[in-house]
Amino acid sequence: MIKAQIVPRVFWGASAIVVALLTVTLLMPGRADVAFKAAQAWTIDTFGWFYIASVAVFLVVALILGFGPAGKLKLGPDDAEPDFPYVSWLAMLFAAGMGIGLMYFAVAEPIQHYISPPEVESGTILAAREAMAITFHHYGVHAWAIYALVGLSLAFFTYRKGMPLTLRSGLSPILGKRINGPLGDVIDIFAVCGTVFGIATSLGFGVSQMTSGLAYNYGVPDTTATKVVVILVVMGAATLSVLSGADRGVRRLSELNLMLAVLLMLFVLAVGPTLFLLRALIQNFGLYLDHFVKRTFTLYAYEPRAWMADWTLFYWAWWIAWSPFVGMFIARISRGRTMREFVTGVLFVPTAFTFVWMTVFGNTAIALDLGAASGGIADAVQANLSTALFKFLEYLPAAGFTSTLAIILVGVFFVTSADSGALVIDTLTSGGAEETPRWQRVYWCVLLGVTATLLLVAGGLGGLQAATLMAALPFCFIMLLLAFGLVRQANADLEGITLADEAAPVSERLKRLFVPARRGEIMRQLQQQGEPALRSVYDALQQDMPSECRLDMGDGEVVLTVGTEPERRFVYRLFPRPRPLAAYTALEAPEGRRSVTWTLAAQTNNDPRFRDLTDFSQDQIAGDVLAQLKRWRLG
């Protein structure tokens, strides 16, 4: 049986804050709603410029890390292989990243921009064109860059640097040892609370759409009682999924999710104005690229508009608020991929699918509204966003079947958001542990369901959504620090991997090839890079196991020992080692004796092989120690 693995201050601190905010919202739903929304309006109005600038920075940093020299770095040891097949990986990150939003807004958002655009006359062909360009912007690479940055930071520091899978790990280059104290706890508590309330409000959208669909198609009363029953059923399925873990339940549901979504999209593409949609997709993408830089920095500073706060700034704040959850989940399923694979997969593949999805549903809805619907879809969007998708499907063949499929799809999105959210929260509150007792995963799954249920009953979803968006402001600062720490550490790793002879002139490279290193040179490296590297690991271990680790120096070697029991002891030796040069080198002695070169060798007690760390940087040597420690712990 797995013992409880929690960080008490994070686990109980986050639980207490969730309960306290729920209590305030339930006892004073009206006042809390007004107060939260007023604070949200002030935050977006005052710091909208900061959101716009920060998202631009996140995108640039993600692109530089993915497609610059750091792109070759693996999220794990250099010999690591991905945990999941590529298609499964994409399905899981896609389901977690957008999920219910694609179903809820696929018809509603393009129609809303069409009937109320920010710059052009509403209800025109120009408005239709602008509506799709704006929708692409809100669901394009900017949104996924926010997720990618958090996920990349967490995966890098967890799987490459051997740190816990928690948000605080990404700040280690800046905060150092303080991440293990109260400051680190506060950061993780903040991430947990944002994840709980962000998922709860998103689930509120999902259950509203499901019950609206049941009422619209089958006459089931769309009441609070119906919503509660739907939450109980779906959260029960989510609990079963989360008990099976990410590699089975979450993975299989995500794959089912993607398959159902593709089937529904292909059906609409086939029975809708197919040729028009294919043309529109190309033109929408071209317009997106054409306005890319302009929309990235648009704030309407010279002609203030409420539209900006209601749409772009709202979305940027929402994606930032969701980034601890999505980023953590993406990191957990991305071990073994290179940074270039990660950025390509997270930034472009879901974006491309989203563009196709939004074109198929959005452009078809606009075309129908201009034609057969005669404004009926626009009226449905204005009356109730939750029924917009079902009103849209009514104008296509087999409306009963596709509406049922849509309800099922929303339900599966509901389950995948809930189960992946529970896994992420459990990871955060357990200090990054990947194997935890079942009760911990069930606890967070149940709390998510209870939170969504109580907020629906009390009508507090709107106010809590506003509170969640307010939390995006401080987390935006945290994300900038994550970006700085990630760039700094990636550059340090590159310096360690790119050995000195790769940057040296040709003459120096030849010298290193044919002139053997002397023992004195290796001893200097041992003193300047090796000893500080092992000391940094030793100092970190001292915080958790002061009586079980020892660092010994002398006799031309540095030895790190962890553990007191001889049969379970870990010993890491770093020392100069002579190695004969190959017999065919130009340095072979006349009398036939072999010349010797010295290397900086590493060896552990459970692996008799010698690893050549000559010319490794301090960070890279520390990375090798951590990799060997991990193998020892798992072995």
C-alpha positions in Angstrom: 0.0 0.0 0.0 1.4 3.4 -0.9 1.7 5.7 2.1 0.2 9.2 2.0 2.5 11.6 0.2 1.5 15.2 0.8 3.2 18.5 1.6 1.0 19.4 4.6 1.2 23.2 4.2 0.3 23.0 0.5 -2.4 20.3 0.8 -4.2 21.7 3.8 -3.5 25.3 3.0 -5.0 25.0 -0.4 -8.0 23.0 0.9 -8.7 25.7 3.5 -8.6 28.5 1.0 -10.9 26.6 -1.4 -13.4 26.0 1.5 -13.1 29.7 2.6 -13.8 31.1 -0.8 -16.7 28.7 -1.3 -18.2 29.7 2.0 -18.0 33.5 1.1 -19.5 32.8 -2.3 -22.3 30.7 -0.9 -23.1 33.0 2.1 -23.0 36.2 0.1 -23.5 35.3 -3.6 -24.7 38.7 -4.7 -22.1 40.7 -2.9 -19.2 38.4 -3.8 -20.3 38.4 -7.4 -20.4 42.2 -7.6 -17.1 42.6 -5.7 -15.2 40.0 -7.8 -16.4 41.4 -11.1 -15.6 45.0 -10.1 -12.1 43.9 -9.1 -11.7 42.0 -12.4 -12.8 45.0 -14.4 -10.3 47.2 -12.6 -7.5 44.7 -13.0 -8.0 44.3 -16.7 -8.4 48.0 -17.3 -5.3 48.9 -15.3 -3.0 46.1 -16.3 -4.3 45.2 -19.8 -1.1 46.6 -21.3 0.9 44.2 -19.1 -1.1 41.2 -20.2 -0.5 42.1 -23.9 3.2 42.7 -23.4 3.7 39.5 -21.3 1.9 37.2 -23.7 4.2 38.5 -26.5 7.2 37.8 -24.4 6.0 34.2 -23.6 5.5 33.5 -27.4 9.0 34.9 -28.3 10.7 32.9 -25.4 8.9 29.7 -26.4 10.0 30.1 -30.1 13.6 30.8 -29.2 13.8 27.9 -26.8 12.2 25.5 -29.2 13.9 26.5 -32.4 17.2 27.8 -31.1 20.2 25.8 -29.9 18.3 24.7 -26.8 15.8 22.9 -28.9 18.1 19.8 -28.9 18.0 19.4 -25.1 15.8 16.6 -23.9 13.2 16.8 -21.2 15.0 14.1 -19.3 18.4 12.3 -19.5 20.0 12.4 -23.0 19.0 8.8 -23.6 15.4 9.2 -22.4 12.5 8.0 -24.7 9.0 9.5 -24.7 6.5 8.0 -22.3 3.6 8.1 -24.7 3.2 7.7 -28.5 3.0 10.9 -30.4 -0.7 10.7 -31.2 -1.6 9.8 -27.6 0.5 12.7 -26.4 -1.2 15.2 -28.7 -4.6 13.9 -27.8 -4.0 14.4 -24.1 -2.5 17.9 -24.3 -5.3 18.9 -26.7 -8.1 17.7 -24.4 -6.6 19.3 -21.4 -5.7 22.6 -23.1 -8.9 23.7 -24.8 -11.5 21.0 -24.1 -14.9 22.3 -23.3 -14.1 25.7 -24.7 -14.0 24.4 -28.3 -17.5 22.9 -27.9 -18.9 25.9 -26.1 -17.5 28.6 -28.3 -17.0 27.0 -31.7 -20.3 28.4 -33.0 -20.9 31.1 -30.4 -17.7 33.2 -30.7 -17.5 33.6 -34.5 -21.2 34.6 -34.5 -20.7 37.1 -31.7 -17.8 38.8 -33.6 -19.9 38.7 -36.7 -22.8 40.5 -35.1 -20.7 42.8 -33.0 -17.2 43.3 -34.5 -14.8 45.8 -32.9 -14.0 47.8 -36.0 -16.2 47.1 -39.1 -20.0 47.2 -39.7 -21.8 44.2 -38.2 -23.6 41.6 -40.3 -21.5 42.2 -43.4 -19.1 40.0 -45.4 -16.2 42.1 -44.0 -17.5 41.4 -40.5 -17.6 37.6 -41.3 -14.0 37.8 -42.4 -12.9 39.7 -39.3 -14.8 37.4 -37.0 -12.8 34.4 -38.1 -9.5 36.3 -37.9 -10.3 37.4 -34.3 -11.3 33.9 -33.4 -8.0 32.5 -34.8 -6.1 35.1 -32.8 -7.8 34.1 -29.5 -7.3 30.4 -30.0 -3.9 30.5 -31.8 -0.3 30.3 -30.9 -0.5 33.0 -28.2 -2.8 30.9 -26.0 -0.6 27.8 -26.5 2.6 29.7 -25.9 1.3 30.5 -22.4 0.7 26.8 -21.7 4.0 25.8 -23.5 6.1 28.1 -21.3 4.8 26.7 -18.0 4.9 23.1 -19.2 8.4 23.4 -20.7 9.7 24.9 -17.5 8.2 22.2 -15.3 9.3 19.4 -17.6 12.8 20.7 -17.9 13.5 21.2 -14.2 11.7 17.9 -13.3 13.0 15.5 -15.8 16.3 17.0 -16.8 17.4 18.5 -13.5 15.8 15.9 -11.2 13.6 18.3 -9.2 10.0 17.6 -8.0 7.2 18.2 -10.5 5.9 21.3 -8.8 5.6 24.9 -9.9 8.3 26.1 -7.5 10.9 24.0 -9.2 10.9 26.3 -12.2 12.0 29.2 -10.0 15.0 27.4 -8.5 17.6 29.4 -10.7 16.2 32.6 -9.1 15.1 31.7 -5.6 17.7 28.9 -4.9 17.0 27.0 -1.7 14.2 29.3 -0.7 11.9 27.3 -3.0 11.8 24.6 -0.3 10.4 27.0 2.3 7.2 29.0 2.8 7.7 31.0 -0.4 7.7 27.8 -2.4 4.6 26.6 -0.5 2.8 29.9 -1.3 3.5 29.5 -5.0 2.2 25.9 -5.1 -0.9 26.8 -3.0 -1.6 29.6 -5.5 -1.3 27.2 -8.4 -3.6 24.6 -6.7 -6.4 27.2 -5.9 -6.2 28.7 -9.4 -6.5 25.2 -10.9 -9.5 24.2 -8.6 -11.5 27.3 -9.4 -10.5 27.5 -13.0 -11.6 23.9 -13.7 -14.8 24.4 -11.6 -15.9 27.4 -13.6 -15.0 25.6 -16.9 -17.0 22.6 -15.7 -19.9 25.0 -15.1 -19.8 25.9 -18.8 -19.7 22.2 -19.7 -22.6 21.1 -17.6 -24.7 24.1 -18.7 -24.1 23.0 -22.3 -24.9 19.4 -21.6 -28.2 20.1 -19.8 -29.1 22.7 -22.5 -28.5 20.1 -25.1 -30.6 17.5 -23.2 -33.4 20.1 -22.9 -33.2 21.2 -26.5 -33.2 17.8 -28.0 -35.0 15.5 -25.5 -37.1 17.9 -23.4 -35.3 17.1 -20.2 -35.9 20.0 -17.8 -32.9 22.3 -17.6 -33.0 22.8 -13.9 -30.4 23.0 -11.1 -31.4 19.4 -10.1 -30.6 18.2 -13.6 -27.2 20.0 -13.6 -26.4 18.4 -10.2 -27.2 14.9 -11.5 -25.1 15.5 -14.6 -22.1 16.6 -12.4 -22.5 13.5 -10.2 -22.5 11.1 -13.2 -19.6 12.8 -15.0 -17.5 13.2 -11.9 -18.1 9.6 -11.1 -16.6 8.7 -14.5 -13.8 11.1 -13.9 -13.0 9.5 -10.5 -12.8 6.0 -12.1 -10.5 7.5 -14.8 -8.2 9.3 -12.3 -7.8 6.1 -10.3 -6.3 4.3 -13.3 -3.7 7.1 -13.8 -2.5 9.1 -16.8 -1.2 6.2 -18.7 -4.5 4.3 -18.9 -7.7 6.2 -18.1 -6.7 9.7 -19.0 -4.9 8.6 -22.1 -7.7 6.4 -23.4 -10.4 9.0 -22.7 -8.3 11.7 -24.5 -7.9 9.4 -27.5 -11.7 8.8 -27.5 -12.2 12.5 -27.2 -10.1 13.3 -30.2 -11.7 10.6 -32.3 -15.3 11.8 -31.5 -14.3 15.4 -32.2 -12.7 14.5 -35.6 -15.8 12.5 -36.5 -18.2 15.4 -35.7 -16.0 17.9 -37.5 -15.7 15.7 -40.6 -19.5 15.3 -40.7 -20.1 19.0 -40.6 -17.4 19.5 -43.2 -19.0 16.9 -45.5 -22.6 18.0 -45.2 -21.8 21.7 -45.0 -20.5 24.1 -47.7 -17.4 22.0 -48.2 -15.7 23.9 -51.0 -16.4 27.2 -49.3 -14.9 25.9 -46.0 -11.7 24.8 -47.7 -11.3 28.1 -49.3 -12.2 29.9 -46.1 -9.6 27.9 -44.1 -6.8 29.1 -46.4 -8.0 32.7 -46.4 -8.6 32.7 -42.6 -5.1 31.5 -42.0 -3.7 34.1 -44.4 -5.6 36.9 -42.6 -4.4 35.6 -39.3 -0.7 35.8 -40.5 -1.3 39.2 -42.1 -2.6 40.7 -38.8 -0.4 38.6 -36.5 2.0 41.3 -35.3 -0.7 44.0 -35.3 -3.1 42.0 -33.2 -0.3 40.8 -30.9 0.2 44.4 -29.7 -3.3 46.0 -30.3 -4.7 47.7 -27.2 -6.9 50.4 -28.8 -4.9 52.9 -26.8 -5.9 55.8 -29.2 -9.6 54.7 -29.4 -10.5 52.9 -26.2 -13.1 50.1 -26.6 -14.8 47.9 -24.1 -14.5 45.1 -26.6 -10.8 44.7 -25.8 -11.5 44.0 -22.1 -14.4 41.7 -22.9 -12.5 39.6 -25.4 -8.7 39.6 -26.0 -7.7 40.7 -22.5 -10.3 38.4 -20.9 -8.9 35.5 -23.0 -5.2 36.2 -22.1 -6.1 36.4 -18.4 -8.1 33.2 -18.7 -5.3 31.3 -20.4 -2.8 32.6 -17.8 -5.1 31.5 -15.0 -5.4 28.1 -16.5 -1.7 27.7 -17.2 -0.6 26.0 -13.9 -3.1 23.2 -14.6 -2.5 22.8 -18.3 1.2 23.4 -18.1 1.6 20.9 -15.2 -0.4 18.3 -17.1 1.5 18.8 -20.3 4.8 18.5 -18.4 3.8 15.3 -16.8 3.1 13.6 -20.1 6.1 15.0 -22.0 9.1 13.3 -20.4 11.6 12.1 -23.0 10.8 14.7 -25.7 13.2 17.3 -26.9 12.4 21.0 -26.3 12.0 21.3 -30.1 9.5 18.5 -30.2 7.7 19.9 -27.2 7.3 23.4 -28.6 6.4 22.1 -32.1 3.8 19.8 -30.6 2.3 22.1 -28.1 2.4 25.3 -30.1 1.5 24.3 -33.6 -0.3 21.0 -33.8 -3.3 21.9 -31.5 -3.4 25.3 -33.1 -3.7 23.8 -36.5 -6.5 21.5 -35.4 -8.2 24.4 -33.7 -8.1 26.5 -36.8 -9.7 23.7 -38.8 -12.3 23.2 -36.1 -13.2 26.9 -35.8 -13.4 27.3 -39.6 -15.7 24.3 -40.1 -18.1 25.3 -37.3 -17.7 29.1 -37.3 -17.8 29.6 -41.1 -20.6 27.1 -41.5 -22.6 28.9 -38.8 -22.1 32.3 -40.4 -23.0 30.9 -43.9 -26.2 29.3 -42.5 -27.1 32.5 -40.6 -26.7 34.5 -43.9 -28.8 31.9 -45.7 -31.1 29.1 -44.5 -31.2 30.3 -40.8 -32.0 33.9 -41.7 -30.5 35.2 -38.5 -31.8 32.3 -36.3 -28.3 31.2 -35.2 -27.4 34.7 -34.2 -30.6 35.0 -32.2 -29.8 31.8 -30.4 -26.3 33.0 -29.5 -27.7 36.2 -28.1 -30.4 34.4 -26.2 -28.3 31.5 -24.7 -24.8 30.6 -25.6 -25.3 27.0 -24.3 -27.8 26.2 -27.0 -26.0 27.8 -29.9 -24.3 24.6 -31.0 -27.5 22.6 -31.0 -29.4 25.3 -32.9 -26.6 25.2 -35.4 -26.8 21.5 -35.8 -30.5 21.7 -36.4 -29.9 23.2 -39.9 -27.8 20.2 -40.9 -28.8 16.6 -41.7 -29.2 14.0 -38.9 -29.5 16.7 -36.3 -30.8 14.3 -33.7 -27.7 12.0 -34.0 -25.1 14.9 -34.2 -26.7 16.7 -31.2 -26.4 13.5 -29.2 -22.8 13.0 -30.3 -22.1 16.6 -29.3 -23.6 16.0 -25.8 -21.4 12.9 -25.5 -18.4 14.8 -26.7 -19.0 17.6 -24.1 -19.3 14.9 -21.4 -16.0 13.3 -22.4 -14.3 16.7 -22.4 -15.8 17.2 -19.0 -14.3 14.0 -17.7 -10.9 14.6 -19.3 -10.7 18.1 -17.8 -11.7 16.8 -14.4 -9.5 13.8 -14.2 -6.4 15.5 -15.6 -7.1 18.4 -13.2 -7.3 16.1 -10.2 -4.0 14.4 -11.2 -2.3 17.8 -11.5 -3.6 19.0 -8.2 -2.6 15.8 -6.5 0.9 16.1 -8.0 1.3 19.7 -6.7 0.1 18.9 -3.2 2.3 15.8 -2.9 5.5 17.5 -3.7 5.7 16.2 -7.2 5.1 12.5 -6.5 3.8 10.5 -9.4 2.6 7.5 -7.4 0.2 8.5 -4.6 -2.5 6.7 -2.6 -5.9 6.5 -4.3 -7.6 8.5 -1.6 -5.6 11.6 -2.5 -6.6 11.5 -6.2 -10.2 10.8 -5.2 -10.1 13.6 -2.7 -9.3 16.2 -5.3 -11.7 14.8 -7.8 -14.5 14.9 -5.3 -13.6 18.4 -4.2 -13.7 19.6 -7.9 -17.2 18.1 -8.3 -18.4 19.6 -5.0 -17.0 23.0 -5.9 -18.7 23.0 -9.3 -22.0 21.8 -7.8 -22.1 24.3 -4.9 -21.3 27.2 -7.3 -24.0 26.2 -9.7 -26.6 25.9 -6.9 -25.6 29.3 -5.4 -25.2 31.0 -8.8 -21.7 32.0 -8.0 -19.8 30.8 -11.1 -19.6 34.3 -12.6 -18.1 35.9 -9.5 -15.6 33.0 -9.0 -14.7 33.2 -12.6 -13.9 36.8 -12.1 -11.8 36.0 -9.0 -9.9 33.3 -11.1 -9.1 35.9 -13.7 -7.8 38.3 -11.1 -5.4 35.6 -10.0 -3.9 35.8 -13.5 -2.2 39.1 -12.7 0.2 37.8 -10.0 0.8 34.6 -11.9 1.8 36.6 -14.9 4.7 37.9 -12.9 5.5 34.3 -11.8 5.5 33.2 -15.5 8.0 36.0 -16.4 10.3 34.6 -13.7 9.8 31.1 -15.0 10.8 32.3 -18.5 13.9 33.9 -17.1 14.9 30.9 -15.1 14.3 28.5 -18.0 16.4 30.5 -20.4 19.2 30.8 -17.9 19.3 27.1 -17.1 18.9 26.0 -20.7 21.9 28.2 -21.6 23.9 26.7 -18.8 23.1 23.2 -20.0 24.1 24.1 -23.5 27.4 25.3 -22.3 27.9 22.0 -20.5 26.9 19.8 -23.5 28.8 21.9 -26.1 32.3 20.9 -25.0 35.0 23.4 -25.2 36.6 21.8 -28.3 33.5 22.5 -30.3 33.9 26.2 -29.8 37.7 26.3 -30.2 39.6 27.2 -33.4 40.6 24.4 -35.7 44.2 24.5 -34.4 42.9 24.0 -30.8 40.7 21.1 -31.9 43.6 19.3 -33.5 45.7 19.9 -30.5 43.1 18.3 -28.3 42.8 15.3 -30.6 46.5 14.6 -30.7 48.0 16.0 -27.5 47.0 14.0 -24.5 45.6 15.8 -21.4 47.9 15.9 -18.4 46.9 14.8 -14.9 47.4 18.4 -13.7 44.8 19.7 -16.2 42.3 17.1 -15.0 43.0 17.9 -11.4 42.2 21.6 -12.1 38.9 20.6 -13.6 38.2 18.4 -10.6 38.8 21.3 -8.3 37.1 24.0 -10.3 34.1 22.1 -11.7 33.8 18.7 -10.1 34.1 19.5 -6.5 31.6 22.5 -6.6 29.2 20.3 -8.6 29.2 17.5 -6.0 29.0 20.0 -3.2 25.9 21.6 -4.7 24.2 18.2 -4.7 25.4 17.5 -1.2 24.1 20.8 0.1 20.7 20.1 -1.4 20.6 16.6 0.1 21.6 18.0 3.5 18.2 19.7 3.8 16.3 16.4 3.6 18.7 13.8 4.9 21.5 15.4 6.9 22.6 12.3 8.6 22.5 10.1 5.5 24.9 11.8 3.2 28.6 12.5 3.2 31.1 14.3 1.0 34.8 13.3 1.1 37.7 15.0 -0.6 41.2 13.9 -0.8 43.7 11.5 -2.5 42.9 13.1 -5.8 39.1 12.3 -5.8 35.8 13.6 -4.6 33.3 11.0 -3.2 29.6 11.6 -2.5 27.9 8.9 -0.3 24.2 8.7 0.3 22.6 6.2 2.7 23.9 4.4 5.8 23.0 0.8 5.1 25.8 -0.9 3.1 23.5 -2.8 0.8 21.5 0.3 -0.1 24.3 2.9 -0.1 24.9 5.1 -3.1 28.5 6.1 -3.8 29.6 8.5 -6.6 33.3 8.9 -7.3 34.9 11.6 -9.4 38.6 11.2 -10.1 41.4 11.6 -12.7 41.9 8.4 -14.7 44.6 7.5 -17.2 43.6 6.0 -20.5 45.9 4.7 -23.2 45.7 6.4 -26.5 44.8 4.4 -29.5 47.7 2.5 -31.0 47.3 4.2 -34.4 47.8 7.7 -33.1 50.8 9.8 -34.2 51.9 9.8 -30.6 52.8 6.2 -30.3 56.3 6.0 -28.7 59.2 4.7 -30.8 59.8 1.8 -28.5 56.2 0.7 -28.8 55.0 1.9 -25.5 51.6 3.5 -25.5 51.0 7.2 -24.6 48.4 8.0 -22.0 45.8 10.7 -21.8 44.1 11.7 -18.6 40.3 11.9 -18.2 37.9 13.1 -15.5 36.1 9.8 -14.7 32.9 9.2 -12.8 31.9 5.9 -11.3 29.1 4.7 -9.0 29.1 1.6 -6.8 26.2 0.0 -8.7 27.8 0.6 -12.1 31.4 -0.5 -12.6 31.7 1.4 -15.9 33.6 4.6 -16.1 31.9 7.7 -17.6 34.2 10.3 -19.2 33.2 13.7 -17.9 36.3 15.5 -19.3 35.5 19.2 -20.1 32.0 18.9 -18.6 30.8 22.1 -16.9 29.8 22.2 -13.3 26.1 22.1 -14.1 26.5 19.1 -16.4 28.5 17.2 -13.8 25.8 17.9 -11.2 23.2 16.7 -13.8 25.1 13.4 -14.1 25.1 13.0 -10.4 21.3 13.6 -10.3 20.8 11.2 -13.1 22.7 8.4 -11.3 20.9 9.2 -8.0 17.6 8.8 -9.8 18.6 5.4 -11.3 19.7 4.3 -7.8 16.4 5.4 -6.2 14.3 3.6 -8.9 16.5 0.6 -8.9 
